[in-house]
């Protein structure tokens, strides 16, 4: 039976939780409300307020009509760019991270700890430090200002996260299971495919959600290595903001932000509970 007694300590916990929730949700609510308000209404009143007239047309304008970087096609093409980068980069980094995590946790070999340390070192390097090396790499392979270049960047950099997550999860798998499979003649990839992979859905869900959200919301590489029609939606939103600097269109801008945030919001709403389960699945051996 659930305990409903309100002790002073519990009340303080509830207050803290609700305060944190409000700090995160109030800005979202402001953007959502502004996305259905007219520019005139926002200018005449304030950025915070309930819509007097529901301007749903802001979403149509932001999606298909508004001019971004001298191209009046809305944010639709930039949403497609983000999808063409996020989906393959998430899949590639998750697959290779799962194999790498399996190798350094269950298939021990000389130097595996050093390799694991070098791979996870990428977690602690600031993005700004990587700009010059990536500029040289993309220039030499001819991928500057291409979506393929962004896929390459996020696939390789995502290996640090996916390898760490998968290694910490796989290390809880009994080694006797792997040893028995090796005695039966199973090799590296057969053990991975037949034993490890069927046990992996919880952590793979974690890595997919983490990687997709991070790549979709990433801004620095998108604005640095792409221009014009090759930019992801995060970079296009900045261009949209600059384009309406003289005549603010806060309603359309807010609608564009909501559309751009929709994929990651859906990912968390649909997979959030699996994300928490996956993080804790390998916590106890």
TORVO-350977 format. One record per residue (C-alpha): residue number from 1; residue in three letters; z, x, y. Coordinates in nm, 2 decimals, always signed. Example, Ala and Ser with C-alpha at 12.3 -4.5 7.8 and 13.67 -1.06 7.14 Angstrom:
+-----+------+--------+--------+--------+
!  nr ! rest !      Z !      X !      Y !
+-----+------+--------+--------+--------+
!   1 !  ALA !  +0.78 !  +1.23 !  -0.45 !
!   2 !  SER !  +0.71 !  +1.37 !  -0.11 !
+-----+------+--------+--------+--------+
This chain:
+-----+------+--------+--------+--------+
!  nr ! rest !      Z !      X !      Y !
+-----+------+--------+--------+--------+
!   1 !  UNK !  +0.00 !  +0.00 !  +0.00 !
!   2 !  UNK !  -0.09 !  +0.14 !  +0.34 !
!   3 !  UNK !  +0.19 !  +0.24 !  +0.56 !
!   4 !  UNK !  +0.16 !  +0.06 !  +0.90 !
!   5 !  UNK !  +0.48 !  +0.19 !  +1.06 !
!   6 !  UNK !  +0.42 !  +0.32 !  +1.41 !
!   7 !  UNK !  +0.65 !  +0.62 !  +1.45 !
!   8 !  UNK !  +0.64 !  +0.83 !  +1.77 !
!   9 !  UNK !  +0.46 !  +1.11 !  +1.59 !
!  10 !  UNK !  +0.19 !  +0.87 !  +1.45 !
!  11 !  UNK !  +0.14 !  +0.72 !  +1.80 !
!  12 !  UNK !  +0.09 !  +1.06 !  +1.95 !
!  13 !  UNK !  -0.17 !  +1.14 !  +1.68 !
!  14 !  UNK !  -0.35 !  +0.81 !  +1.75 !
!  15 !  UNK !  -0.35 !  +0.88 !  +2.12 !
!  16 !  UNK !  -0.49 !  +1.23 !  +2.07 !
!  17 !  UNK !  -0.76 !  +1.10 !  +1.83 !
!  18 !  UNK !  -0.87 !  +0.82 !  +2.06 !
!  19 !  UNK !  -0.87 !  +1.06 !  +2.36 !
!  20 !  UNK !  -1.10 !  +1.30 !  +2.18 !
!  21 !  UNK !  -1.32 !  +1.01 !  +2.06 !
!  22 !  UNK !  -1.35 !  +0.88 !  +2.42 !
!  23 !  UNK !  -1.43 !  +1.23 !  +2.55 !
!  24 !  UNK !  -1.73 !  +1.25 !  +2.31 !
!  25 !  UNK !  -1.84 !  +0.88 !  +2.33 !
!  26 !  UNK !  -1.82 !  +0.81 !  +2.70 !
!  27 !  UNK !  -2.11 !  +1.04 !  +2.80 !
!  28 !  UNK !  -2.32 !  +0.89 !  +2.52 !
!  29 !  UNK !  -2.23 !  +0.54 !  +2.64 !
!  30 !  UNK !  -2.33 !  +0.63 !  +3.00 !
!  31 !  UNK !  -2.67 !  +0.76 !  +2.88 !
!  32 !  UNK !  -2.73 !  +0.46 !  +2.66 !
!  33 !  UNK !  -2.66 !  +0.22 !  +2.95 !
!  34 !  UNK !  -2.87 !  +0.42 !  +3.20 !
!  35 !  UNK !  -3.16 !  +0.41 !  +2.95 !
!  36 !  UNK !  -3.19 !  +0.03 !  +3.01 !
!  37 !  UNK !  -3.13 !  +0.03 !  +3.38 !
!  38 !  UNK !  -3.40 !  +0.06 !  +3.65 !
!  39 !  UNK !  -3.42 !  +0.36 !  +3.87 !
!  40 !  UNK !  -3.36 !  +0.15 !  +4.18 !
!  41 !  UNK !  -3.04 !  +0.00 !  +4.04 !
!  42 !  UNK !  -2.90 !  +0.34 !  +3.95 !
!  43 !  UNK !  -2.99 !  +0.48 !  +4.29 !
!  44 !  UNK !  -2.84 !  +0.18 !  +4.48 !
!  45 !  UNK !  -2.52 !  +0.17 !  +4.27 !
!  46 !  UNK !  -2.41 !  +0.47 !  +4.06 !
!  47 !  UNK !  -2.48 !  +0.66 !  +3.74 !
!  48 !  UNK !  -2.20 !  +0.46 !  +3.57 !
!  49 !  UNK !  -2.24 !  +0.09 !  +3.55 !
!  50 !  UNK !  -2.35 !  -0.21 !  +3.34 !
!  51 !  UNK !  -2.72 !  -0.30 !  +3.36 !
!  52 !  UNK !  -2.80 !  -0.60 !  +3.59 !
!  53 !  UNK !  -3.15 !  -0.62 !  +3.45 !
!  54 !  UNK !  -3.22 !  -0.48 !  +3.10 !
!  55 !  UNK !  -3.51 !  -0.24 !  +3.15 !
!  56 !  UNK !  -3.63 !  -0.19 !  +2.79 !
!  57 !  UNK !  -3.96 !  -0.08 !  +2.93 !
!  58 !  UNK !  -3.80 !  +0.26 !  +3.00 !
!  59 !  UNK !  -3.83 !  +0.34 !  +2.62 !
!  60 !  UNK !  -4.20 !  +0.26 !  +2.61 !
!  61 !  UNK !  -4.26 !  +0.47 !  +2.92 !
!  62 !  UNK !  -4.06 !  +0.76 !  +2.79 !
!  63 !  UNK !  -4.22 !  +0.75 !  +2.45 !
!  64 !  UNK !  -4.59 !  +0.71 !  +2.54 !
!  65 !  UNK !  -4.66 !  +0.71 !  +2.92 !
!  66 !  UNK !  -4.45 !  +0.95 !  +3.11 !
!  67 !  UNK !  -4.59 !  +1.28 !  +3.23 !
!  68 !  UNK !  -4.45 !  +1.59 !  +3.08 !
!  69 !  UNK !  -4.60 !  +1.93 !  +3.18 !
!  70 !  UNK !  -4.90 !  +1.76 !  +3.34 !
!  71 !  UNK !  -4.97 !  +1.56 !  +3.02 !
!  72 !  UNK !  -4.90 !  +1.19 !  +3.04 !
!  73 !  UNK !  -4.84 !  +1.11 !  +2.68 !
!  74 !  UNK !  -4.46 !  +1.07 !  +2.69 !
!  75 !  UNK !  -4.24 !  +1.27 !  +2.45 !
!  76 !  UNK !  -4.42 !  +1.14 !  +2.14 !
!  77 !  UNK !  -4.62 !  +1.46 !  +2.08 !
!  78 !  UNK !  -4.31 !  +1.68 !  +2.13 !
!  79 !  UNK !  -4.11 !  +1.47 !  +1.88 !
!  80 !  UNK !  -4.38 !  +1.54 !  +1.63 !
!  81 !  UNK !  -4.36 !  +1.91 !  +1.71 !
!  82 !  UNK !  -3.99 !  +1.91 !  +1.65 !
!  83 !  UNK !  -4.04 !  +1.73 !  +1.32 !
!  84 !  UNK !  -4.31 !  +1.98 !  +1.22 !
!  85 !  UNK !  -4.06 !  +2.26 !  +1.28 !
!  86 !  UNK !  -3.74 !  +2.11 !  +1.16 !
!  87 !  UNK !  -3.84 !  +1.97 !  +0.83 !
!  88 !  UNK !  -4.02 !  +2.27 !  +0.68 !
!  89 !  UNK !  -3.77 !  +2.52 !  +0.82 !
!  90 !  UNK !  -3.48 !  +2.31 !  +0.68 !
!  91 !  UNK !  -3.64 !  +2.30 !  +0.33 !
!  92 !  UNK !  -3.73 !  +2.67 !  +0.33 !
!  93 !  UNK !  -3.39 !  +2.79 !  +0.45 !
!  94 !  UNK !  -3.21 !  +2.56 !  +0.21 !
!  95 !  UNK !  -3.41 !  +2.66 !  -0.10 !
!  96 !  UNK !  -3.39 !  +3.03 !  -0.03 !
!  97 !  UNK !  -3.02 !  +3.00 !  +0.07 !
!  98 !  UNK !  -2.93 !  +2.83 !  -0.25 !
!  99 !  UNK !  -3.10 !  +3.10 !  -0.46 !
! 100 !  UNK !  -2.94 !  +3.37 !  -0.25 !
! 101 !  UNK !  -2.60 !  +3.21 !  -0.28 !
! 102 !  UNK !  -2.64 !  +3.17 !  -0.65 !
! 103 !  UNK !  -2.74 !  +3.54 !  -0.68 !
! 104 !  UNK !  -2.44 !  +3.69 !  -0.49 !
! 105 !  UNK !  -2.18 !  +3.46 !  -0.65 !
! 106 !  UNK !  -2.28 !  +3.41 !  -1.01 !
! 107 !  UNK !  -2.54 !  +3.68 !  -1.09 !
! 108 !  UNK !  -2.36 !  +4.00 !  -0.99 !
! 109 !  UNK !  -2.56 !  +4.32 !  -0.94 !
! 110 !  UNK !  -2.50 !  +4.66 !  -0.78 !
! 111 !  UNK !  -2.48 !  +4.62 !  -0.40 !
! 112 !  UNK !  -2.45 !  +4.24 !  -0.40 !
! 113 !  UNK !  -2.15 !  +4.25 !  -0.17 !
! 114 !  UNK !  -2.33 !  +4.46 !  +0.08 !
! 115 !  UNK !  -2.64 !  +4.24 !  +0.07 !
! 116 !  UNK !  -2.42 !  +3.93 !  +0.12 !
! 117 !  UNK !  -2.24 !  +4.10 !  +0.41 !
! 118 !  UNK !  -2.57 !  +4.19 !  +0.58 !
! 119 !  UNK !  -2.71 !  +3.84 !  +0.54 !
! 120 !  UNK !  -2.40 !  +3.67 !  +0.68 !
! 121 !  UNK !  -2.39 !  +3.92 !  +0.97 !
! 122 !  UNK !  -2.65 !  +3.70 !  +1.13 !
! 123 !  UNK !  -2.38 !  +3.44 !  +1.19 !
! 124 !  UNK !  -2.21 !  +3.66 !  +1.44 !
! 125 !  UNK !  -2.51 !  +3.78 !  +1.64 !
! 126 !  UNK !  -2.57 !  +3.59 !  +1.96 !
! 127 !  UNK !  -2.91 !  +3.43 !  +1.99 !
! 128 !  UNK !  -2.99 !  +3.62 !  +2.31 !
! 129 !  UNK !  -2.96 !  +3.95 !  +2.12 !
! 130 !  UNK !  -3.24 !  +3.83 !  +1.88 !
! 131 !  UNK !  -3.49 !  +3.74 !  +2.15 !
! 132 !  UNK !  -3.65 !  +4.09 !  +2.19 !
! 133 !  UNK !  -3.69 !  +4.16 !  +1.81 !
! 134 !  UNK !  -3.84 !  +3.81 !  +1.75 !
! 135 !  UNK !  -4.08 !  +3.87 !  +2.04 !
! 136 !  UNK !  -4.20 !  +4.19 !  +1.88 !
! 137 !  UNK !  -4.23 !  +4.02 !  +1.54 !
! 138 !  UNK !  -4.42 !  +3.71 !  +1.66 !
! 139 !  UNK !  -4.65 !  +3.92 !  +1.88 !
! 140 !  UNK !  -4.74 !  +4.16 !  +1.59 !
! 141 !  UNK !  -4.81 !  +3.87 !  +1.35 !
! 142 !  UNK !  -4.99 !  +3.66 !  +1.60 !
! 143 !  UNK !  -4.75 !  +3.36 !  +1.61 !
! 144 !  UNK !  -4.65 !  +3.36 !  +1.97 !
! 145 !  UNK !  -4.67 !  +3.00 !  +2.11 !
! 146 !  UNK !  -4.72 !  +2.84 !  +1.77 !
! 147 !  UNK !  -4.50 !  +2.60 !  +1.57 !
! 148 !  UNK !  -4.54 !  +2.83 !  +1.27 !
! 149 !  UNK !  -4.36 !  +3.10 !  +1.46 !
! 150 !  UNK !  -4.07 !  +2.87 !  +1.52 !
! 151 !  UNK !  -4.06 !  +2.77 !  +1.16 !
! 152 !  UNK !  -4.05 !  +3.14 !  +1.07 !
! 153 !  UNK !  -3.76 !  +3.20 !  +1.31 !
! 154 !  UNK !  -3.54 !  +2.91 !  +1.19 !
! 155 !  UNK !  -3.62 !  +2.97 !  +0.83 !
! 156 !  UNK !  -3.50 !  +3.33 !  +0.84 !
! 157 !  UNK !  -3.21 !  +3.27 !  +1.07 !
! 158 !  UNK !  -3.09 !  +2.97 !  +0.87 !
! 159 !  UNK !  -3.05 !  +3.19 !  +0.56 !
! 160 !  UNK !  -2.72 !  +3.32 !  +0.70 !
! 161 !  UNK !  -2.57 !  +2.97 !  +0.71 !
! 162 !  UNK !  -2.72 !  +2.84 !  +0.38 !
! 163 !  UNK !  -2.63 !  +3.15 !  +0.19 !
! 164 !  UNK !  -2.27 !  +3.13 !  +0.31 !
! 165 !  UNK !  -2.23 !  +2.76 !  +0.23 !
! 166 !  UNK !  -2.40 !  +2.79 !  -0.11 !
! 167 !  UNK !  -2.21 !  +3.11 !  -0.21 !
! 168 !  UNK !  -1.87 !  +2.95 !  -0.13 !
! 169 !  UNK !  -1.97 !  +2.65 !  -0.33 !
! 170 !  UNK !  -2.12 !  +2.82 !  -0.64 !
! 171 !  UNK !  -1.83 !  +3.06 !  -0.67 !
! 172 !  UNK !  -1.62 !  +2.77 !  -0.81 !
! 173 !  UNK !  -1.86 !  +2.73 !  -1.10 !
! 174 !  UNK !  -1.70 !  +2.87 !  -1.42 !
! 175 !  UNK !  -1.86 !  +3.21 !  -1.51 !
! 176 !  UNK !  -1.82 !  +3.13 !  -1.87 !
! 177 !  UNK !  -2.09 !  +2.86 !  -1.83 !
! 178 !  UNK !  -2.33 !  +3.12 !  -1.69 !
! 179 !  UNK !  -2.23 !  +3.38 !  -1.96 !
! 180 !  UNK !  -2.30 !  +3.13 !  -2.24 !
! 181 !  UNK !  -2.64 !  +3.05 !  -2.09 !
! 182 !  UNK !  -2.73 !  +3.42 !  -2.08 !
! 183 !  UNK !  -2.62 !  +3.47 !  -2.44 !
! 184 !  UNK !  -2.86 !  +3.18 !  -2.53 !
! 185 !  UNK !  -3.14 !  +3.38 !  -2.37 !
! 186 !  UNK !  -3.17 !  +3.20 !  -2.04 !
! 187 !  UNK !  -3.28 !  +3.41 !  -1.74 !
! 188 !  UNK !  -3.21 !  +3.41 !  -1.37 !
! 189 !  UNK !  -3.43 !  +3.12 !  -1.26 !
! 190 !  UNK !  -3.38 !  +2.91 !  -1.58 !
! 191 !  UNK !  -3.00 !  +2.92 !  -1.53 !
! 192 !  UNK !  -3.05 !  +2.82 !  -1.17 !
! 193 !  UNK !  -3.28 !  +2.54 !  -1.25 !
! 194 !  UNK !  -3.10 !  +2.40 !  -1.56 !
! 195 !  UNK !  -2.73 !  +2.46 !  -1.47 !
! 196 !  UNK !  -2.67 !  +2.55 !  -1.11 !
! 197 !  UNK !  -2.92 !  +2.32 !  -0.94 !
! 198 !  UNK !  -2.79 !  +1.99 !  -1.11 !
! 199 !  UNK !  -2.44 !  +2.08 !  -0.97 !
! 200 !  UNK !  -2.57 !  +2.15 !  -0.62 !
! 201 !  UNK !  -2.64 !  +1.81 !  -0.45 !
! 202 !  UNK !  -2.31 !  +1.80 !  -0.25 !
! 203 !  UNK !  -2.36 !  +2.14 !  -0.09 !
! 204 !  UNK !  -2.74 !  +2.09 !  -0.05 !
! 205 !  UNK !  -2.67 !  +1.78 !  +0.15 !
! 206 !  UNK !  -2.44 !  +1.98 !  +0.37 !
! 207 !  UNK !  -2.70 !  +2.25 !  +0.43 !
! 208 !  UNK !  -2.98 !  +2.00 !  +0.50 !
! 209 !  UNK !  -2.77 !  +1.81 !  +0.75 !
! 210 !  UNK !  -2.65 !  +2.13 !  +0.92 !
! 211 !  UNK !  -2.99 !  +2.30 !  +0.93 !
! 212 !  UNK !  -3.19 !  +1.99 !  +1.04 !
! 213 !  UNK !  -2.94 !  +1.91 !  +1.32 !
! 214 !  UNK !  -2.92 !  +2.27 !  +1.44 !
! 215 !  UNK !  -3.30 !  +2.32 !  +1.44 !
! 216 !  UNK !  -3.38 !  +1.99 !  +1.60 !
! 217 !  UNK !  -3.13 !  +2.05 !  +1.89 !
! 218 !  UNK !  -3.22 !  +2.42 !  +1.94 !
! 219 !  UNK !  -3.35 !  +2.50 !  +2.28 !
! 220 !  UNK !  -3.36 !  +2.87 !  +2.35 !
! 221 !  UNK !  -3.63 !  +2.97 !  +2.11 !
! 222 !  UNK !  -3.84 !  +2.67 !  +2.18 !
! 223 !  UNK !  -3.85 !  +2.73 !  +2.55 !
! 224 !  UNK !  -3.90 !  +3.11 !  +2.51 !
! 225 !  UNK !  -4.17 !  +3.13 !  +2.25 !
! 226 !  UNK !  -4.37 !  +2.81 !  +2.31 !
! 227 !  UNK !  -4.54 !  +2.65 !  +2.62 !
! 228 !  UNK !  -4.73 !  +2.33 !  +2.70 !
! 229 !  UNK !  -4.82 !  +2.11 !  +2.41 !
! 230 !  UNK !  -4.66 !  +2.35 !  +2.15 !
! 231 !  UNK !  -4.30 !  +2.29 !  +2.28 !
! 232 !  UNK !  -4.04 !  +2.10 !  +2.08 !
! 233 !  UNK !  -3.88 !  +1.80 !  +2.23 !
! 234 !  UNK !  -3.57 !  +1.98 !  +2.36 !
! 235 !  UNK !  -3.79 !  +2.20 !  +2.58 !
! 236 !  UNK !  -4.00 !  +1.90 !  +2.68 !
! 237 !  UNK !  -3.69 !  +1.72 !  +2.81 !
! 238 !  UNK !  -3.63 !  +2.00 !  +3.06 !
! 239 !  UNK !  -3.99 !  +1.98 !  +3.17 !
! 240 !  UNK !  -3.95 !  +1.61 !  +3.22 !
! 241 !  UNK !  -3.64 !  +1.66 !  +3.43 !
! 242 !  UNK !  -3.83 !  +1.91 !  +3.65 !
! 243 !  UNK !  -4.13 !  +1.68 !  +3.68 !
! 244 !  UNK !  -3.92 !  +1.40 !  +3.83 !
! 245 !  UNK !  -3.70 !  +1.62 !  +4.05 !
! 246 !  UNK !  -3.85 !  +1.48 !  +4.38 !
! 247 !  UNK !  -3.84 !  +1.11 !  +4.26 !
! 248 !  UNK !  -3.56 !  +1.08 !  +4.01 !
! 249 !  UNK !  -3.63 !  +0.84 !  +3.72 !
! 250 !  UNK !  -3.29 !  +0.85 !  +3.56 !
! 251 !  UNK !  -3.36 !  +0.54 !  +3.34 !
! 252 !  UNK !  -3.67 !  +0.70 !  +3.18 !
! 253 !  UNK !  -3.50 !  +1.03 !  +3.14 !
! 254 !  UNK !  -3.20 !  +0.87 !  +2.97 !
! 255 !  UNK !  -3.44 !  +0.67 !  +2.74 !
! 256 !  UNK !  -3.61 !  +1.00 !  +2.65 !
! 257 !  UNK !  -3.28 !  +1.16 !  +2.57 !
! 258 !  UNK !  -3.18 !  +0.87 !  +2.35 !
! 259 !  UNK !  -3.52 !  +0.89 !  +2.16 !
! 260 !  UNK !  -3.49 !  +1.27 !  +2.12 !
! 261 !  UNK !  -3.13 !  +1.23 !  +1.98 !
! 262 !  UNK !  -3.21 !  +0.95 !  +1.75 !
! 263 !  UNK !  -3.32 !  +1.16 !  +1.44 !
! 264 !  UNK !  -3.00 !  +1.36 !  +1.44 !
! 265 !  UNK !  -2.78 !  +1.05 !  +1.51 !
! 266 !  UNK !  -2.94 !  +0.88 !  +1.21 !
! 267 !  UNK !  -2.89 !  +1.19 !  +0.99 !
! 268 !  UNK !  -2.52 !  +1.19 !  +1.07 !
! 269 !  UNK !  -2.48 !  +0.81 !  +1.04 !
! 270 !  UNK !  -2.65 !  +0.81 !  +0.70 !
! 271 !  UNK !  -2.52 !  +1.13 !  +0.56 !
! 272 !  UNK !  -2.19 !  +1.20 !  +0.75 !
! 273 !  UNK !  -1.96 !  +1.10 !  +0.46 !
! 274 !  UNK !  -2.16 !  +1.32 !  +0.22 !
! 275 !  UNK !  -2.14 !  +1.61 !  +0.47 !
! 276 !  UNK !  -1.75 !  +1.60 !  +0.45 !
! 277 !  UNK !  -1.75 !  +1.56 !  +0.08 !
! 278 !  UNK !  -1.99 !  +1.85 !  +0.03 !
! 279 !  UNK !  -1.78 !  +2.08 !  +0.25 !
! 280 !  UNK !  -1.47 !  +2.01 !  +0.05 !
! 281 !  UNK !  -1.63 !  +1.99 !  -0.30 !
! 282 !  UNK !  -1.60 !  +2.36 !  -0.37 !
! 283 !  UNK !  -1.26 !  +2.41 !  -0.20 !
! 284 !  UNK !  -1.06 !  +2.39 !  -0.52 !
! 285 !  UNK !  -1.16 !  +2.58 !  -0.83 !
+-----+------+--------+--------+--------+
